[in-house]
Amino acid sequence: MATAEKRKPVFVKVEELKPGTTGHNLTIKVVNSKAVPVPKPRRAPMSLSQRSVRPARIAECLVGDDTGSIVFTARNEQVDLMKPGTTVILRNAKIDMFKGSMRLAVDKWGRVEVTEPASFVVQENNNLSLVEYELVTVQG
């Protein structure tokens, strides 16, 4: 049986991102990062409260490349990597929708890795997270 060749990941630009899509690989630069206050979890039933629950850390980071920018939702240890000015490679990123606008995210199936500083300037005036989408149901 022939060994499968490892495919080189295909990288996309920020302006190519569309709602509801997944599996994106991007090289982006962090413009800024704001911590999002996370509400304290309510008392869980006894069976769940035995586990120690660490509060989640979330930050909304404006990230982008030379084609556009988008808000990236960083969670837990991702927050520490998303420092302004840092260039980051996102692997297997996905688009989440939040109040009708796109947010870029990386879940447990993806990876966030800091890389060499990129030479591009982030195109902040093309912020895809400022575009509002309306949910349209299609009649079958």
C-alpha positions as CSV (number, residue, x, y, z in Angstrom):
1,M,0.0,0.0,0.0
2,A,1.4,3.4,-1.0
3,T,2.2,5.8,1.8
4,A,0.0,8.9,1.8
5,E,2.0,12.0,1.1
6,K,1.5,14.7,3.7
7,R,-0.3,17.6,2.1
8,K,1.0,21.0,2.5
9,P,-1.5,23.2,4.3
10,V,-3.3,25.7,2.2
11,F,-3.1,29.2,3.6
12,V,-5.9,31.7,3.1
13,K,-6.2,35.5,3.4
14,V,-8.5,37.2,5.9
15,E,-10.7,38.7,3.1
16,E,-11.5,35.1,1.9
17,L,-13.2,34.1,5.2
18,K,-16.9,33.4,5.0
19,P,-19.6,32.7,7.7
20,G,-19.9,29.1,8.8
21,T,-16.6,27.9,7.3
22,T,-13.9,25.8,9.0
23,G,-10.4,24.4,8.4
24,H,-8.7,27.7,7.7
25,N,-4.9,28.1,8.0
26,L,-3.8,31.8,8.3
27,T,-0.8,33.8,9.1
28,I,-2.0,36.9,11.0
29,K,-0.7,39.7,13.1
30,V,-2.3,40.7,16.4
31,V,-3.4,44.4,16.5
32,N,-4.9,44.5,20.0
33,S,-6.3,42.2,22.7
34,K,-9.1,42.9,25.2
35,A,-10.0,40.6,28.1
36,V,-13.7,39.7,28.2
37,P,-15.1,39.3,31.7
38,V,-16.5,35.8,32.1
39,P,-19.5,35.4,34.5
40,K,-18.9,33.2,37.5
41,P,-20.4,29.7,36.9
42,R,-23.5,29.1,39.0
43,R,-23.4,26.4,41.7
44,A,-23.5,23.1,39.8
45,P,-25.3,20.0,41.1
46,M,-23.2,18.1,43.7
47,S,-21.9,15.5,41.2
48,L,-20.3,18.3,39.1
49,S,-19.1,20.5,41.9
50,Q,-16.6,17.8,43.1
51,R,-14.4,18.8,40.1
52,S,-12.3,21.9,40.5
53,V,-13.6,24.3,37.8
54,R,-11.1,26.9,36.6
55,P,-12.8,30.0,35.2
56,A,-12.3,30.3,31.5
57,R,-10.2,33.2,30.2
58,I,-11.4,34.9,27.1
59,A,-10.0,37.8,25.1
60,E,-11.3,39.4,21.9
61,C,-8.3,40.2,19.7
62,L,-8.3,42.2,16.5
63,V,-6.1,40.3,14.1
64,G,-5.5,40.5,10.4
65,D,-3.2,40.5,7.4
66,D,-2.6,42.7,4.4
67,T,-6.2,42.0,3.0
68,G,-8.3,42.7,6.1
69,S,-8.9,42.2,9.8
70,I,-11.3,40.2,12.0
71,V,-11.9,39.6,15.7
72,F,-10.3,36.4,17.0
73,T,-11.8,34.9,20.2
74,A,-8.8,33.6,22.2
75,R,-9.6,31.1,25.0
76,N,-7.5,30.2,28.0
77,E,-3.8,29.6,27.1
78,Q,-4.4,31.2,23.6
79,V,-4.9,34.5,25.5
80,D,-1.2,34.5,26.5
81,L,0.0,34.1,22.8
82,M,-2.2,36.9,21.4
83,K,0.0,39.9,22.3
84,P,-0.3,43.0,20.2
85,G,2.4,43.1,17.5
86,T,2.9,39.3,17.5
87,T,2.6,37.3,14.3
88,V,0.7,34.0,14.7
89,I,-0.1,31.0,12.5
90,L,-3.6,29.7,13.1
91,R,-4.2,26.1,12.0
92,N,-7.6,24.6,11.4
93,A,-9.4,27.9,12.5
94,K,-13.1,28.3,12.1
95,I,-15.6,31.1,11.7
96,D,-18.1,31.4,14.6
97,M,-21.1,33.8,14.4
98,F,-21.6,36.2,17.3
99,K,-24.6,38.5,17.2
100,G,-24.7,38.4,13.4
101,S,-21.0,39.0,12.8
102,M,-18.0,36.8,12.1
103,R,-15.5,35.8,14.8
104,L,-12.4,33.7,14.1
105,A,-11.7,30.9,16.6
106,V,-9.4,27.9,17.1
107,D,-10.9,25.0,19.1
108,K,-9.3,21.9,20.4
109,W,-8.8,20.5,16.9
110,G,-6.7,23.5,15.8
111,R,-3.5,25.2,16.8
112,V,-2.2,28.7,17.6
113,E,1.5,29.1,17.2
114,V,3.7,32.2,17.4
115,T,6.0,32.6,14.4
116,E,8.6,35.0,12.9
117,P,7.3,38.6,12.6
118,A,5.5,39.2,9.3
119,S,6.4,42.2,7.1
120,F,2.8,43.1,6.2
121,V,0.7,45.9,7.6
122,V,-2.7,44.8,8.9
123,Q,-5.5,46.3,6.7
124,E,-7.7,47.5,9.6
125,N,-10.2,49.4,7.5
126,N,-11.5,46.1,6.1
127,N,-12.8,44.6,9.4
128,L,-14.9,41.6,8.5
129,S,-16.3,41.5,12.0
130,L,-18.1,44.8,11.4
131,V,-20.1,43.3,8.6
132,E,-23.5,42.1,9.9
133,Y,-25.1,39.0,8.4
134,E,-28.7,38.1,8.6
135,L,-29.8,34.5,9.2
136,V,-31.9,33.5,6.2
137,T,-33.9,30.3,6.3
138,V,-34.2,28.6,2.9
139,Q,-37.5,26.9,2.2
140,G,-37.0,23.5,0.7
